[in-house]
Amino acid sequence: RLSPSWGSNFLPLFLKDHINEILSVIPSQKVIEEINERVNESNFSWKYIFIIITVLIRNAANALAIKGAVDFWLKQSLEEDHCSSLYLAVLIARHCCYEKARYFQSYANWFSSLNFKNSQFFSIFFQFLTEILPYEPPLYLKIHLNKVPSAPQGCQSLLIDYILLAKTRLADLNESTEYIGLFSDYHETDEEGQEADVARVVTYYVENKEIAKPLLEAYVLRRQYYEKVFLKQLLKVPEREDADRAEVIRKLYSMGKVPSSLFNAWANR
């Protein structure tokens, strides 16, 4: 899963400084080698590995070293059919993307950058994704579905099977396939993303007395998301419980962007 409790925003400053002090006297390559060795042990803890990575990538040179290690682990998984290397590469890359580390972009961009033209790598990678699918956070399933690569010859059935399994899993979790919010940010679940979108729209309106441009664009370009997802979340709260939200709803209604039936049902609660 995503590991926010092990990320930079949630680690106490004294702990980050203490770990950084220790790591500053150890070459980054040595730390990476130690992590690689620990992952091959049966009783290692991802929690401590992620905490170390979180502190390590604060330094640009260390972040570059981690990027090199991820690339090496991916190559190793292909050349040696090394499952633990692939597991390590994907989880470390995800954590670095989550932390917005230098040399790492979003996970969606990282996933899209992989060399899926190589049929052997494609097969190994998607077999791996299929194995971990039952344990995946919804966000990653959504990214994989929205960033589906072209399957090399002979790999089409593997890709189709994964797509069907991922869609079924999301349906079982009552999650949509949308993964980008109104403001182009990512959230682990639909609920988190929808709440964040509503909060930002309301805050923007309170501060500027106008509807945020991304919402107006969604009304035109992402109508299904706007009507079936955003409005549903926005209208959840009765007027008496949130005056600022109510002001946004009434403004949208006056602009013809909330159907009368939905507005009346909300107003009569």
C-alpha positions as CSV (number, residue, x, y, z in Angstrom):
1,R,0.0,0.0,0.0
2,L,0.9,3.7,-0.1
3,S,3.0,4.5,3.0
4,P,2.1,8.0,4.1
5,S,2.8,7.3,7.7
6,W,6.4,6.4,6.7
7,G,6.8,9.5,4.5
8,S,8.5,12.8,5.0
9,N,5.2,14.7,6.0
10,F,4.5,12.4,8.9
11,L,8.0,11.5,10.3
12,P,8.9,13.6,13.3
13,L,11.7,16.1,12.5
14,F,13.9,14.8,15.2
15,L,13.7,11.3,13.8
16,K,14.5,12.5,10.3
17,D,17.4,14.5,11.5
18,H,18.7,11.6,13.6
19,I,18.5,9.1,10.7
20,N,20.0,11.7,8.3
21,E,23.0,12.1,10.7
22,I,23.6,8.4,10.7
23,L,23.2,8.0,6.9
24,S,25.5,11.0,6.2
25,V,28.5,8.9,7.3
26,I,27.5,5.9,5.2
27,P,28.0,5.8,1.4
28,S,24.6,5.7,-0.3
29,Q,25.7,2.6,-2.3
30,K,26.4,0.8,0.9
31,V,22.9,1.7,2.2
32,I,21.3,0.4,-1.0
33,E,23.3,-2.8,-0.9
34,E,22.1,-3.3,2.7
35,I,18.5,-2.8,1.7
36,N,18.9,-5.3,-1.1
37,E,20.3,-7.9,1.3
38,R,17.6,-7.3,3.9
39,V,14.8,-7.8,1.3
40,N,16.0,-11.3,0.7
41,E,15.6,-12.1,4.4
42,S,12.3,-13.5,5.7
43,N,11.9,-11.2,8.6
44,F,12.7,-7.8,7.2
45,S,10.4,-4.8,7.7
46,W,9.2,-2.6,4.8
47,K,8.4,0.1,7.3
48,Y,12.0,0.7,8.2
49,I,13.2,0.4,4.6
50,F,10.7,3.1,3.5
51,I,11.7,5.4,6.4
52,I,15.4,5.1,5.4
53,I,14.5,5.8,1.7
54,T,12.4,8.8,2.8
55,V,15.4,10.4,4.5
56,L,18.0,9.2,2.0
57,I,16.3,10.8,-1.0
58,R,16.3,14.3,0.6
59,N,19.8,14.5,-0.9
60,A,19.9,14.9,-4.7
61,A,22.9,12.7,-5.1
62,N,21.3,10.0,-3.0
63,A,18.1,10.2,-5.0
64,L,20.0,9.7,-8.2
65,A,21.7,6.6,-6.6
66,I,18.3,5.2,-5.7
67,K,17.1,5.9,-9.3
68,G,20.1,3.9,-10.6
69,A,19.4,1.1,-8.1
70,V,15.8,0.9,-9.3
71,D,16.9,0.7,-12.9
72,F,19.4,-2.0,-12.0
73,W,16.8,-4.1,-10.1
74,L,14.5,-3.9,-13.1
75,K,17.3,-5.1,-15.4
76,Q,18.2,-7.8,-13.0
77,S,14.6,-9.1,-12.8
78,L,14.7,-9.5,-16.5
79,E,18.1,-11.0,-17.0
80,E,17.9,-13.4,-14.0
81,D,14.1,-13.8,-13.6
82,H,14.6,-12.4,-10.1
83,C,11.2,-11.8,-8.5
84,S,12.5,-10.1,-5.4
85,S,14.4,-7.6,-7.5
86,L,11.3,-6.7,-9.4
87,Y,9.3,-6.4,-6.1
88,L,12.0,-4.2,-4.7
89,A,12.2,-2.0,-7.8
90,V,8.5,-1.4,-8.0
91,L,7.9,-0.7,-4.3
92,I,10.9,1.6,-4.0
93,A,9.9,3.5,-7.2
94,R,6.4,3.9,-5.9
95,H,7.6,5.3,-2.6
96,C,10.0,7.7,-4.3
97,C,7.2,8.9,-6.6
98,Y,4.9,9.3,-3.6
99,E,7.6,11.4,-2.0
100,K,8.1,13.4,-5.2
101,A,11.8,12.7,-5.0
102,R,14.1,14.3,-7.6
103,Y,14.6,12.1,-10.7
104,F,11.2,10.5,-10.0
105,Q,8.0,11.8,-11.5
106,S,4.6,10.5,-10.8
107,Y,4.0,6.7,-10.7
108,A,1.9,7.1,-13.8
109,N,4.8,8.6,-15.7
110,W,7.3,6.1,-14.3
111,F,5.0,3.2,-15.3
112,S,4.6,4.6,-18.8
113,S,8.4,4.9,-19.1
114,L,9.1,1.2,-18.7
115,N,10.3,-0.7,-21.8
116,F,7.2,-2.9,-22.4
117,K,8.3,-3.4,-26.0
118,N,10.5,-6.2,-24.7
119,S,8.1,-9.3,-24.6
120,Q,10.1,-11.0,-21.9
121,F,10.0,-8.0,-19.6
122,F,6.3,-7.4,-20.4
123,S,5.5,-11.0,-19.5
124,I,7.5,-11.0,-16.2
125,F,6.2,-7.6,-15.2
126,F,2.5,-8.3,-15.8
127,Q,2.7,-11.8,-14.2
128,F,4.1,-10.0,-11.2
129,L,1.3,-7.4,-11.3
130,T,-1.3,-10.2,-11.5
131,E,0.2,-11.9,-8.5
132,I,0.0,-8.8,-6.3
133,L,-3.3,-7.6,-7.7
134,P,-5.4,-8.7,-4.7
135,Y,-3.3,-6.6,-2.4
136,E,-2.9,-3.5,-4.5
137,P,-4.3,-0.1,-3.5
138,P,-7.0,1.0,-5.9
139,L,-4.8,3.9,-7.1
140,Y,-2.3,1.6,-8.8
141,L,-4.9,-0.5,-10.5
142,K,-6.4,2.7,-11.9
143,I,-3.1,3.9,-13.2
144,H,-2.4,0.6,-14.8
145,L,-5.8,0.6,-16.5
146,N,-5.5,4.2,-17.7
147,K,-1.9,3.8,-18.9
148,V,-2.3,0.4,-20.6
149,P,0.8,-0.2,-22.7
150,S,0.7,-1.9,-26.1
151,A,1.3,-5.6,-25.6
152,P,4.2,-7.2,-27.6
153,Q,3.4,-10.1,-29.8
154,G,2.4,-13.2,-27.8
155,C,1.5,-11.1,-24.7
156,Q,-2.0,-9.9,-25.6
157,S,-3.8,-12.6,-23.6
158,L,-1.8,-11.8,-20.4
159,L,-2.7,-8.1,-20.7
160,I,-6.4,-8.8,-21.3
161,D,-6.5,-11.1,-18.3
162,Y,-4.9,-8.5,-16.1
163,I,-7.3,-5.7,-17.3
164,L,-10.3,-7.9,-16.6
165,L,-9.0,-8.8,-13.1
166,A,-8.2,-5.2,-12.3
167,K,-11.6,-3.9,-13.4
168,T,-13.3,-6.7,-11.4
169,R,-11.2,-5.9,-8.3
170,L,-12.1,-2.2,-8.6
171,A,-15.8,-3.0,-9.0
172,D,-15.6,-5.3,-5.9
173,L,-14.1,-2.3,-4.0
174,N,-16.8,0.1,-5.3
175,E,-14.0,2.1,-7.0
176,S,-14.2,3.9,-10.4
177,T,-11.4,3.7,-12.9
178,E,-10.7,7.5,-12.6
179,Y,-7.4,8.2,-10.9
180,I,-6.8,11.9,-11.6
181,G,-8.7,14.5,-9.5
182,L,-9.9,17.9,-10.8
183,F,-6.6,19.4,-9.8
184,S,-4.5,16.7,-11.4
185,D,-3.5,15.1,-8.1
186,Y,-3.6,11.5,-7.0
187,H,-5.4,9.8,-4.1
188,E,-5.4,6.2,-2.9
189,T,-9.1,5.9,-3.0
190,D,-12.1,7.5,-4.7
191,E,-13.4,8.8,-1.4
192,E,-10.2,10.6,-0.6
193,G,-9.9,12.1,-4.0
194,Q,-13.6,13.2,-4.1
195,E,-13.4,14.8,-0.7
196,A,-10.2,16.6,-1.7
197,D,-11.7,17.9,-4.9
198,V,-14.8,19.3,-3.1
199,A,-12.6,20.9,-0.4
200,R,-10.4,22.7,-2.9
201,V,-13.4,23.9,-4.9
202,V,-15.1,25.3,-1.8
203,T,-11.9,26.9,-0.5
204,Y,-11.2,28.5,-3.9
205,Y,-14.7,29.9,-4.0
206,V,-14.5,31.3,-0.5
207,E,-11.3,33.0,-1.3
208,N,-12.1,34.3,-4.8
209,K,-15.9,34.3,-5.1
210,E,-15.8,32.4,-8.3
211,I,-15.9,28.8,-9.4
212,A,-12.5,27.2,-10.0
213,K,-11.5,26.8,-13.7
214,P,-10.7,23.0,-13.4
215,L,-14.3,22.4,-12.3
216,L,-15.7,24.3,-15.2
217,E,-13.4,22.4,-17.6
218,A,-14.6,19.1,-16.0
219,Y,-18.2,20.1,-16.7
220,V,-17.3,20.2,-20.4
221,L,-14.6,17.7,-20.8
222,R,-15.3,15.2,-18.0
223,R,-19.0,15.4,-17.8
224,Q,-19.5,11.9,-16.5
225,Y,-17.0,12.5,-13.7
226,Y,-18.6,15.9,-13.0
227,E,-22.2,14.6,-12.8
228,K,-21.8,11.1,-11.3
229,V,-18.8,11.6,-9.0
230,F,-18.2,15.3,-8.2
231,L,-21.8,16.4,-7.8
232,K,-22.7,13.3,-5.8
233,Q,-19.9,14.1,-3.3
234,L,-20.7,17.8,-3.3
235,L,-24.4,17.3,-2.5
236,K,-23.8,14.8,0.3
237,V,-23.8,17.5,3.0
238,P,-27.1,19.4,3.9
239,E,-27.1,23.2,3.6
240,R,-27.3,23.7,7.4
241,E,-24.1,21.7,8.0
242,D,-21.8,23.7,5.7
243,A,-22.6,27.2,4.6
244,D,-19.6,27.6,2.4
245,R,-20.4,24.4,0.5
246,A,-24.0,25.5,0.2
247,E,-22.9,28.8,-1.4
248,V,-20.9,26.9,-4.0
249,I,-23.9,24.6,-4.8
250,R,-26.2,27.6,-5.2
251,K,-23.7,29.3,-7.4
252,L,-23.4,26.2,-9.6
253,Y,-27.2,25.9,-9.7
254,S,-27.5,29.5,-10.9
255,M,-25.1,28.7,-13.7
256,G,-27.2,25.8,-14.8
257,K,-24.6,23.3,-13.7
258,V,-26.7,21.4,-11.1
259,P,-29.8,19.6,-12.3
260,S,-33.0,20.9,-10.7
261,S,-33.9,17.5,-9.4
262,L,-30.6,17.1,-7.6
263,F,-30.7,20.7,-6.3
264,N,-34.2,20.4,-4.9
265,A,-33.5,17.0,-3.3
266,W,-30.5,18.7,-1.6
267,A,-32.3,21.9,-0.6
268,N,-35.3,20.0,0.9
269,R,-33.2,17.8,3.3
